[in-house]
Amino acid sequence: MKKEVRVEIYQIQKKIKINEHFIEKKVKEIKKFISPPPEKIAIYFVSSRKIRELNRKFMNKNDFTDVLTFKYSKNYGEIIISVEECLKNSKIYSNTLEEEILYVIIHGFLHLKGYRDYKEEEKKKMVEKQNKIFRTIISRNEKK
């Protein structure tokens, strides 16, 4: 029996509307590519200001980012996403907002499973895996 991923989504920011149903559905597909998936993931949608504050506090980087990941145990972690940064990136990469959010959620999943992106070689391996998962999941359904 395959392990079910429990995903809790918290909409902290109110500025930009997100299709949470799309996100929840797609997140469940990620587990097919990451084995074993974490048992529980909390995903927080926050403002750019909030993610910058968290980035400064926990990563010692005084800059905006689209995603931060915190792994608390083998089976639990949090993915913090700046919806505003994802919206900017969606326009650059010609994705919908939800697709861009899915892309950074995959990035967070990979961090929770031990992938690193601090060194160029690690980053290349992680981005290749991230892109493969993203393309496969998105190609299964038409864009929304």
C-alpha positions in Angstrom: 0.0 0.0 0.0 1.3 3.4 -1.0 1.9 5.9 1.7 -0.5 8.9 1.6 1.0 12.4 1.8 -0.9 14.7 4.2 -0.7 18.2 2.9 -2.0 21.2 4.9 -2.2 24.5 3.1 -2.3 27.8 4.9 -3.2 30.9 3.0 -1.5 33.6 5.0 -1.3 36.2 2.2 -4.6 37.6 1.0 -3.4 39.7 -1.9 -3.4 37.1 -4.7 -6.0 34.4 -5.3 -4.7 30.9 -5.8 -6.5 27.8 -7.1 -5.8 25.7 -4.0 -7.7 22.7 -5.5 -5.2 22.5 -8.4 -2.3 22.7 -6.0 -3.7 20.0 -3.7 -4.4 17.7 -6.6 -0.9 18.2 -8.1 0.9 17.8 -4.8 -0.5 14.3 -4.4 1.0 13.4 -7.8 4.5 14.4 -6.6 4.6 11.4 -4.3 4.9 9.1 -7.4 8.3 10.6 -8.1 9.7 10.9 -4.6 10.0 7.7 -2.7 9.1 7.5 0.1 7.3 10.9 0.2 7.2 12.8 3.5 4.1 11.8 5.5 3.1 15.4 6.3 3.9 18.7 4.7 2.6 22.1 5.7 2.6 24.7 2.8 2.3 28.3 3.7 1.5 31.0 1.1 2.9 34.3 2.3 3.8 37.8 1.0 7.1 38.8 -0.4 7.7 40.9 2.7 7.1 37.9 5.0 9.4 35.6 3.1 12.1 38.2 3.1 11.8 38.5 6.8 12.1 34.7 7.2 15.0 34.5 4.7 16.8 37.1 6.8 16.0 35.4 10.1 16.8 31.8 9.2 19.1 32.0 6.1 21.0 35.2 6.9 20.0 36.5 3.5 18.4 40.0 3.3 16.6 39.3 0.0 13.4 38.0 -1.5 13.0 34.4 -2.6 10.2 32.3 -3.9 10.5 29.4 -1.6 12.0 28.4 1.8 11.9 24.8 3.1 12.2 23.7 6.7 12.7 20.0 7.4 11.9 19.1 11.0 12.0 15.3 10.8 12.3 12.5 8.2 8.5 12.7 7.6 7.6 16.3 8.3 8.5 19.6 6.9 7.2 23.0 5.9 7.4 24.8 2.6 7.0 28.6 2.7 6.1 30.2 -0.6 6.0 33.8 -1.7 3.0 34.1 -4.0 4.1 37.5 -5.2 7.5 36.1 -6.2 5.9 33.2 -7.9 3.6 35.5 -9.8 6.7 37.5 -11.1 8.4 34.2 -12.1 5.3 32.8 -13.8 5.4 35.8 -16.2 9.2 35.2 -16.9 8.8 31.5 -17.5 5.4 31.6 -19.2 3.6 29.5 -16.6 0.4 30.0 -14.8 0.6 31.2 -11.2 -0.4 27.7 -10.0 2.2 26.0 -12.2 4.9 28.2 -10.8 3.7 27.5 -7.3 3.8 23.7 -8.1 7.3 24.1 -9.5 8.6 25.6 -6.2 6.6 23.0 -4.2 8.5 20.3 -6.1 11.7 22.1 -5.1 10.6 22.1 -1.5 9.7 18.4 -1.7 13.2 17.6 -3.0 14.8 19.6 -0.1 12.7 17.6 2.3 14.0 14.4 0.8 17.6 15.5 1.2 18.4 17.2 -2.1 20.8 20.2 -1.8 21.4 23.1 -4.1 24.3 24.9 -2.4 27.0 23.6 -4.8 26.7 23.9 -8.6 26.8 20.1 -9.1 24.1 19.5 -6.5 22.0 22.3 -7.9 22.2 20.9 -11.4 21.1 17.4 -10.2 18.3 18.9 -8.2 17.0 21.2 -11.0 17.1 18.3 -13.5 15.0 16.2 -11.2 12.7 19.2 -10.4 12.2 19.9 -14.1 11.5 16.2 -15.0 8.8 15.9 -12.3 7.2 19.2 -13.2 7.0 18.5 -16.9 5.6 15.0 -16.3 2.9 16.3 -13.9 1.9 19.3 -16.1 1.8 17.3 -19.3 -0.7 14.9 -17.8 -3.4 17.6 -17.8 -4.1 20.6 -19.9 -3.1 24.0 -18.5 -5.7 25.6 -16.3 
